[in-house]
Amino acid sequence: MRTHTCGELNKNIVGQEVTIVGWVQTRRDLGKIVFLDIRDRAGLVQVVCVPVDLGADYEFVKEVHGEFVVEISGVVNQRGPKNVNSNLASGEVEVLAKGFKILAKAEPLPLDLTDEKIGLDVHLDYLPLTLRAEKYRALFKIQAGIVRGFRDYLLGQDFTEFQAPKIVAAAAEGGAGVFEVKYLKNKATLAQSPQLYKQIMVGVFERVFCIGNVFRAEEHATTRHLNEYTSLDLEFGMIQDHHDVMNLETELLRYILNYLEQTVARELKLWNYLRPELPDRIPFLKLREVQALIKKETGVDHTNEPDLDPGEEKWIGEYAKRELHSDFIFVTHYPTAKRPMYTYVDKEDPEFTKSFDLLFRGMEITSGGQRFNDYQELVASMKNKSLNPDDFQFYLEAFKYGLPPEGGLGLGLERLTAKLLDIDNIKYATLFPRDLNRIDLQISPPEYKQKKD
């Protein structure tokens, strides 16, 4: 029975007998002496297997290789000064094996998990194995830390977490890029966003958040898009305008960064993490101001476009870093015609909305803003976008009976992770990617096409 995790072994328990359980990460043979690196959830430790100490159990050692699951009893010994591994919590000690059991056998690995040149498709095809590689275990522990930091900060700000449905009666964004659900008697789709339910819940708890997957049926195959991703959403009432939401996100991000550095520092180091520049107040520019700046500096005139293209997002991100000393920049006031029906219109400039996108190192990671809270204004907005208010009766109930001025945002977990760790393809930062070409395995892999031809 396990007495310690690998991460708990240190010089303070030298001489003690312990039992550890874990995977064999690497094996090195020096004559009849076998060195095993054993991995568990908490860390890694070196185990020394010597025939005279193990007796009959040494026969089991002869059989093992990478990814065997083993139970080892032994004595914790101090490692020599030249053999200390400063990168490990257990790097000052090793275990001299006295007993050895095989708990699960493993076939030989089909690829080298330490090879950083593995291509994306191979990485994803072997994801149940490549996720075991040290760097990717670290990545998704960091991602789990982002979620924990998000949740902890908002709970500390008196937000209430709720679970939003994933099968909905209408598209919250009012667009066509939805997955239809055929099974139900009524017309239904997979949720593009928990937006409508967040707003309903503001009328219940005032401050709410939810964490869950959302679905976008857009036909794209890019390094930044997914058909299913994790959205970190929040919504709260009693605001003045969209700046309240932007200010809250600034402090939320600061909390997350600090939380990661306190809890997963070793994992961040594996990814050569560089803390983003995050000023006391993230700079913000209106969309038309950004486009005018791009025109002035580059000569490219997109001043009538409703959004920034990826190249322009990258350009303004570099500008913010260079001129404003921030890896983040808010772009506000997107056109009313191109924002969802619930987005609040700037009464001083009705062609534009009190909405924003947050760009991080040149990529949009958040969309948010102030929302309509007045029933009549919301109904009029629906009609202006050729939406039938009768299709939103359930949602509109919340607005008939008093909803405060409110706003919120949706933050893409995978995009935040990718930009935080300088990952160039979002699929590497997605635990189990779903896109146009893949659900676990490629839908039409090259070898299948060749056989078909």
N, C-alpha and C positions, 0 to 999 in steps of 0.2 A: 504494500500500500504506500502511495506517495506520501512523503513527509515534508518535502520542500519543492517549490518550483525552481527552475534553473536560475531565474533572476534573483532568488533569495540567497543563493550561495555566495559567501564572501569570507574575508579573512577572519571575521569574528567567530566563525564556527569551524575553523581549522581543527582537525582532530575528531570531529563529530561524525557519527555514522548517519547516513542519509539514504533515502530512497527517492529517486526521481523517475519520471515517466515522460517520454517525448518521442519526437521523430529523429532519426539519424539524418543529420544534414550533410555531413561529409565524413569520409573515412580515409585514414592515412595509415599505411602499414610500414613499420620499421622492424624488419625481421619478423619475429613472432609477436612483438608488441604492436597492438592496434590502438590508434588514437581515433576516438569518435567525437564529433561535435554534436551534442544533443540539444534539440530545440523544443521548447514548449511555448505556451502563451506569454510567458513572462520574460523569456530571454534565451540565452545560449550558454552552454558550459562544455568544457573539454573533459572527456572521460578517457582514462588510461586502462586498457585491458591487457593484463599480463597472465599468461597461462598458469603460473604457480599460484597466483592469488585467486583465480576463478575456478580452478579445478575442472570438473566435468562441464560446467557452464561455458567454458571456453569454446566448446563445439558450436554453441549458438552464435558466438561472435564471428566465427569463420563464415557464417552464412549471410550476415547482414550487409546491406548496402544502403544507399540513399533512400529515404522515406519509409524504411521499416519503422514500426512503432515498438518501442522497447521499454522495459522496466529494469532499472539498474540500482542495485544497492552497493554502497561503498563508503569510503572514508574521504572526507574533504582534506586535501593537502594544499599547502602553500606552493605556488609556482615560483620558479627561480626568477630573479629580477629581469633577466634577458628575455624571459618567456611571457611576461605580463602583457595582456592585451587591454590597453587603456580604453578601447572603444566599447568594452563590455562591462556591465555591472559586476559580472562574475569573473572578470578577466585576471584577477589576482590569484585565483584558486583553480584546482582541477579535482576530479573525483577519481580515486583509485578503486576500480570495480572489484567487488567481492561476490556479487551475485548478478545473474543476467537472465532475463526472460524475454522472449519475443511475443508481443501482444498482437501484432498484425504484420503480415508480410507485404512486400511491395514488388511489383515488377520493375525491371530496369527503366529508368526515365527515358522517354523518347527524345529529350532535348536537355541542354545544359541550362539550368535555371540561373546560373551566374552570368550567362551571355547577354550583354546589353544590346547586341545587334540583332536580336530576334525581330523579324518584321511584324507589323500590326496584325495581319491575318493569322499568322502562326501563333502569335501571342494570344489572340482571341479564341482560336480553335482549341488551344490547349489551356484555356483559362482556369479550369479546375486545378491545374498544376502550376501554371505561371503565377497565379495569385499567391503561391507559397514562397516565391522568391522574396528575399529579404526586402528588396526595394518596394515591391508592390504590397507586401504586408504593411510596410511603413506607410505607404500612400493611403491605404484605406483606413489605417488607424488615425492618420491625420484627418481624413474626411469625417470619420466618426467624431473626432474632436471638434470639427467645425459645427456639426449638428448639435453636439452637447453644449458648446459655447453659445450657439444661437438660442437654444432652449433655456439655458441657465440665465442668460442676460434678461430675456423677456419675462421669465418667471419673477426675477428680481425687480422688474418694473411693473409688477402687478398685472401681467397679462395672463389669460387663461387659455390653455391648450385645448383644442377640440379636433375631432376627426371629421374631415370633409368627405362626402361621397364621391366615388369615382365614376358612377353611372348617373348621367344627368339627362334632363329632358330637353335642354336647349344649350347651344354653344354660348358660353359666357362672353366670349370675344366677338360674337356675331359674325364669325368668318366661316369659310367653307372647309377649312382643314381639320376635319373631325373624323374620328373612327365611329362608324355606326354600329350599334348593338342590335343584332337581328332577333335575338331570342325573345325580347319583351313584347308584350302586346302593343304598348305605346311606343312612339318613336323615341329613341334614346341614343345617346352617344357617350363615349368615354370623355371624361372631363378634360378640357384644355387648361382649366384653372379652377381653384376653389373660390374664385372671386365672389360670386353671388352669395355663397354660404358664409363667407367672411363678413360680408356686409350685414346679412341677417343676424349674425352672432354679435355684431357690435351693439345691436338693439337689445341683446341679452346681457352681455358681460362688459360692454364698453371697450375693453382691450382684449384682443384674441390673436392666436396664432395657430398655424397648423403646418405639419411637415408631411409631405407625401408626393407620390408620383403623379405626373400630369402627362397628357398625350397630345401630340401634334401630328396630324396626318399630312405633312407637307412632303412633297417629293423632292428631296434633296439628298446629296451624298457629299457633305463637306466635312472639314476638320472641326467645325464648331456647332453642328446640328445633330440632334437626336430625335427619334420619334417618341421616346419615353424618357423623361428625366425627373429628377427630384427637385421639387420647388419648396423653398423655405418662405412661407407666407406669413404676413402679419397685417393687422388692420386695427385701427383705434379711433375712438371718437373724441369730441371736445377739442378739435384742433382749430387753429386759425387759418392755415392754408398748407400747401404742399411742402413748404419749408420745414414745418414741424416734422413731417415724415422724413425728410432729408437729414435733419439734425439727429433724429433718433437712429437712422441707419449709420451715420458717422460714428456714434458712440457704440452701437452694436458691433460694428466692424473692429473698433479698437478693443473691445472686450474679447472678441474672438481671437484676434492676433495675440493678445496677452495670454489668453487661456492656452492656446497652442504652445506658446513658448514655455509655459509652466508645466505642461503635461506631456508633450510629445517632442521635446527638444531633440532627443536622439534621432527620432524618425525624420524630423526636419533637416537635420544635418546630413542624412543619407541622400537627400534631394538637393543639397547645396542651397538651402533656403536663404533668401535675402529678404529681410523684412521690408514690406512696402512703405514708402513715404506716405504717411497719413497725417495731414495737418489738423490743427484744432477744428478747423472748418473746411470741409472739402469745397474747392472752388466750383462755381457753376456759371454756365453761359446758356443763353437761349439758343435754340436750334439755328435761327436765322443769324445770330451773332457768330456762331461757329462756322456756318457756311460762308458768311462774309469774310471771315478771317482766312479760311481756306482759299477763297477766291483771290484775296489780296496777296497771300504768300505764295500760292502755286499757280494762279491764273485759271484754275478749274472752276467753272461757274455752275454750281448746282443749287443756286439760291432759291429755286422754286420747287425743289424736291421735298417730299414729306418726311424724309428720314436720311440718315447718313449711311453710306455703303461701308463695307468692312474696311476698305482702304482709308476712308475718311475717319472712321473710328480710330484706326491705328495712328493717323496723323495727329488728331487732336489729343490722343493719349500721350504721344511723344512731346507735343507742345506743353501739355500740363506738367509733365515731368521736368522739362527743361526750363520753362518760364515761371511755373507756379509752384514748383517743388512738391508735387503731389503725384502719386501713381493712380489717383482717382480723380474723376471729374464728372459732375452732374451736367447733363444736357437737358434743358427744360423747354417747355412751351412747344410741344409738337402740335401739328395742325388738328383742329377739331374734326375735320373730315376723315382723318386716318386713325383716330384713337377710338377705343371702344365706347359704347353708348353711355356707360356709367361715369366717364371721365369729366371732371368739372371744367367748365368753360371759364376762361379769364374774362370777366365782365368788362374789363377795360380794353380788351382786344379779342373779341369773340371768335376770331378765326383761329385762335390758338387756345390750348388747354393748360391748366395748372397741373401738368404731368411732367415726369422726368424719366430718363434712363441714367443709370450709373455705369460709367465706363471704367474698367479697371485694366490698366496696362494695355489699353487699346481695344478692349472687347466689352460689349454690353454684358453685364452680369445681373442687372436689376432693372425692372420696369415698375413704376409706381406713380403716385400722385394723390391729389385730392379727388374725392368722388362726389357726385350729386347726392345730396341727402333730402332734397325737396321732391315730393312725389310728382307734382305737376311738371317740374323741370325734367325729371328723369323720363317720364312718359313722352314728353315732347322730343327728347333726345332720341328715344327709341324710334319714334315715327320719322324723324329726320334721317335715320339710317335704314329706313324701310323695314323696320322690325315691328312685329305685331305685339302690342302690349298684352294682348290676351294670352300669348304664349309664355308670359312671364308673371302671371297672376300670383303664383306662390311667392316669388321673390318680392313683388311689389307690396305684398301685405306689410312687410316690415316698414315701408316708407309711408304708408297711410297713417300709421299710428306713432309717429314721432321718432325720427332717427337723427342724431346730432350731426353737426359738421364732422366729417370723418375722412380718413385716407389710409393708404397702406401701400404695400409693395410685395413683389414676388422676386426672390433671389434664387438664381440657378446654382444648385450645389456643385454640379460637375464643372461648370464654367469657372466658378470661384476657385475650386480646387486646382484646375488646370493652370489658371493664370498665377495663382499663388506659388506653384511649384515649377513654373516655366515649362509646361507640357504643351507640345505643339498640336496634339490631336486629342480632342475631348474624349474620344473612346478609351484612351489609356486611363483617363480619370473617371471612368464609369465602371461600376462593378460588373454589371452584366448588360452590355450595350444592346439596344434595340434600334435598328434603323432600317432603311429601305432594303438593305441587302443581307441583314443578319438578324436571326433570333437564335442566340447561342452559337450555332454553326452558320456558315454562309449559306444563303438560300440556294444559290447556284454556284458552287465552287468550281474553279477551273477544271479540275479532274472530271467533274460531272459533265461539264460542257463538252469536253474532249470525247468522252464516251458516247454522248448523244450524237456528236457529229460523225 
